[in-house]
Amino acid sequence: MIRRWWLSLPKLIRFMLVHIANGMVIGCVFVLALIWFDVFGVGAMLAKDASGIATLSLFCQTSLTFGAVSMGVAVMHLGED
């Protein structure tokens, strides 16, 4: 039987990791929507970048920001019923 390593983590650490992951997924979906619908010409500008560094940077920074905000909101709502 394979032991799942995340089950051995403390409850609050799992709580924070889940909310960070949710926020990062929402951030990636947000960036994909920006590119797909070409909001403010972001998709066209990123299409001109041959290296892909701009796209990678946009995805990383946006997902980290959304993950941190999601975790912060979740932690602030811990005491509410």
N, C-alpha and C positions, 0 to 999 in steps of 0.2 A: 504494500500500500504506500502510495506516494504521499508524503507529508507536505501539506501546503504551508509554505513559510509565512504567508500573511496571516494565518490563523494564530500563529504564536506571537504576533505583535500585540502590544497593548491596545486596548479598545480605542483610546483617544488618538493614537497614532494612525490606526486604520481609518478612523473617522476623518482625520485631516487628509490622508492620502486619497481617499475616495472623493472628497470634495475638490481637491486639487486636480485630480484626473477629470472630473466632470467639467470643471472650469476650462481646462486645457482643450477638451473636446469641443466645448462651446466656442472657444477662441478660434480653433481651426475651422469650424463651420462658418464662423463670422468672416474669416479671411477668404475662404472659398467663395462665399457669397459676394464679397467685395470684388474678387477677381472675375467671377462668372458674370455678374451684372455690370461690370466695368464702371463702378461708382467712382466719379471724379477722375476717370481715366486711369485708374490703378492697374486694371488688367492690361491695357495697351502699353503702359509704361513697363510693367514687369515682362511683357512679351518681348520687348526690345533688349532685355538683359540676357546676354548669351550664357553667362556663367551660372546664373541661378542664385547667386549670393543674396541678392535683394529679396527674392522670394523666401529663401530660407530664413533670412533675418526677420522679415515681416511675420512669418509663421511662428518663429521661436519667441520673439518678443511679445507678440499678441497673446499667444497661448500661456506664456508665463504670467502676464498681467491678468488675464481672465482667471487663471488658476489661483493666483494670490487673492484676488477680489472674492472669488467664490469661497475660498477657505476662510477669509476674514469674516464674510457675512455669516457663514455657518458657525463659526466660533462665537460671534456676537449673539447669535440666536440660541445658544446652548441652554440658557437659563429660562427660556420661555416655554410655556406649555402649548 
